[in-house]
Each structure stands twice: as C-alpha cells, then as structure tokens.
C-alpha cells in the first residue's frame, strides 16, 4: 500500500515537472488525476452538472496558466481545492438560479450505498443548499471529499477550531431542518 502511494506521488511529480516544460500529455495526466475531485466539489456546491463542468474547465484553464507556481503534487491538490472553492463561492454569488433539473441531468450516485431513501437524500440536498457558502463548503469537503478539519482549515484559510465549530453548527442546522421537514411529511400523511 505504501509503495503504491509512493509510486503515485513519483508519477505525479514527474508529470508535474514535464507539464512545467510544456508537455501537453503530462498536463493531461494531471487533469485526469484531479478532475474527479474538482468536479465533485463544484457539483456538490452548485448542484448543477453543467455549471460544475464549466467551473472545472475554468479551474484547469487557470491551472494551465499558473502551472509554473505549483511546487509539488501536494501543493497542486491544495491549489486545486482552494481555487475550486473560491470559484464555487463566486459562482453561487453571481447567479441566484432556479433549482430545476432535466431528467438526463439528474445526479448519478457517487458511491454505492445500501438502502438509501431517495426522498431523504433530496431533503438533505435541499437543506444543504440553504446553508451559507462557507458552511456548505465545510460540510462538502468533510463528508463528500473526506477531508479532515486540518485540511479544510488549510484550504479555506481558517483556524481548525473554526472549521470544527462551523461543522458542528452546520450539522445541527441540517439536523434541525431535516427533522422539521420529516415531521411536515409525517403530518401530511397521517
């Protein structure tokens, strides 16, 4: 397992060094390795597949223009998360859009799950969308991207304890909102 991680890191270092010299194949490899992460952050924040794809494309264009400032594979991951987060906030502020979605744009499950209640999942996504931008990003980075509080703090440039309290407050708000919505549904049926 350790050897695989070391090999992957060496491969990314090589691709990064080659991309710095203008190697298009190496840059394409960097994009392939990170496009899932960038799209995932954007999609879960924006809840719109086409906006997330456009935003990811803009992030990678900015990476292409700024590749000379990237120092290591770890710095690349940090930089991509940071730029994606900032672009998501900008996009969210720029466009107060209606939440309509065509059937073919419906999100595909990211991970295989056992018995998931689709109505509860929809309520959760609706509740998540009502959180303020920073709170939403903290929740997405923690539970969708699997980052720890220290990593989130680094990406969002906030103290670790602020991340923890923001996460706690966000989860309490989500829990309260979901409980209220579930009660409304229960009363509608009984």
N, C-alpha and C positions, 0 to 999 in steps of 0.2 A: 504494500500500500504506500509506504514512504517512498519507495523507488519510483512508483508511478507518478506521485506528486512532484518529485524532483525532476523526473523526465519531462513532465508537462511544463514545469517552470523553465527548464532549459530550452524547451521548444518555443515557448513564448518569448524568452529573451532573444533567441536567435531571430524569430520573426520580427520582433520589435527593432532589433539592430538593422535587419535587412530593409524594413519599411522606412527607416531613417535615411537610407541611401536611395530611396525612391522605388524600391521593388514593389510593384503592384500586387504580385502574388502573396507576398508576405503581409501586406496590408489587408488583403482579402482574408487571410488566415486569422488576423487579429479580429476582424469584423465577425467572422464565423464563430470564433470562440466567445465573443461577448454580446452578440446580437440578441440572444435569448434573455439575458439579464436586462439589457437596456429596454427591450420591448416589454418585458414583464413589468418593470417599474412604471413605464409610461402607460401601459394598458390598464393596470390596476388603479392608477391615479385618475386617468382620464375617462375610463370606461367606454372607450370608443376605439375600435380596431384601426380604422383608417387614420385617425388623429395620432394614435400611438405609432403606427408605421411611419407616418410623415415625420413625427418628432424623432424617432430613432434614426431616420435617414439624415435629419439635420444634425443630430449629435455626431454621427460618424463622419459627416462632411466637416464639421468643426474639428474632429479628431484628426482628419487628414490634413487640415490646415495648421494644426497645432502639434503635430507628431514630434517635432523637434524639442518640445518641452517635457515630453514623457520620459521619465528616468528609469523605470523598471516595470515589470509586469504588475507588481502590487500597486505602483503609482498609477498605472493605466486603469486598473479596476476602480481605484479610488476616484480618479478623474472622471471616468465614465459615469459612475454613480452620482457624483457631485453635479456634473453638467446636466445629466438627465433629470435629476431632482429639480434643479433650478429651471430648466425648460418646462417641466410639468407645471410648476407654480406659475410661470409666465403664461403658459397656455390656458391654465384654469382661470387666471385673472382676465385674460384677453377675451375669452369667449364664454359668455354665460349661455350655454346651449341647451336645447331641449333634449330630454333623455329618451329619444325614440331610437329603435334599433330594428333594422331589417332582419328577417329570419336568417338569411345567409351570413349575417354579421354577428350572430349570437356567439358568445364566447365558448370556446371548447374547454373542457376540463383540463386544468394544468397538471394535476396529479390524479392518479387513480384513487378513488375513495370507495369506501364500503357503502353503507346506506346513508346517502345524503338527501336531506329533504330539500327539494328544489325551491319550495316557497320560502323556507327559512333562509336559504342561500340568497335568494333575491332580496329578502328583507334586510339581510346583513349587508349586501352591496348597497342598497338604498341608504341604510343607516351610515355606512362608511362614507358615502358621498356627502353626507351632511356635516361631517366633521370639518373643522378648519384645516387649511392646507398643511401646516406643519404636523398637526396631529395625524392627519391621514397618511402623510409620508412616513411618519414613525411607525404606524401600525403596518403599513405595506412592507416597509423594509424589515420589520421584525418577523412578521408571520408569513409573508409571501416570499421574501428574499432570504429569510433565515439569518439575518444579521443580528449580532449581539448588541447590547446597549453601547458598548465602547465603539464598535464600528459605526453605528448610527450616529453617535456623537461626533465622530471624526468627519463623516460625510456631510452632516448638516451643520457642522461647526457650532455645536452647543455642548455644554457640560453634560457628563454622563448622568449625573443626578437629575438634570432637567429632562433628559431623554426618558429616564425611569419614571419620573412623575408625570410626564406627558403621556407615556404609555399607560400608566395606571389610570389617569383621568380619562383617556380615550376609551379604554376598555370599560370603565364604569359608565360612561356616556352611552356606549354601544349597548351594554347590558340593559341599561335603563330604557333606552329606545326600543330595543327588541322585546323586552318584557311588556312594555306598553302596547306595542303593535300586536303581539301574540294575544294579549288579553282582548284587544279590539276584535280580532278574528274569532276568538273563542266566544265572545258575546254575540257576534253576528250569527253564529251557528246555533246557539242554544237559547 
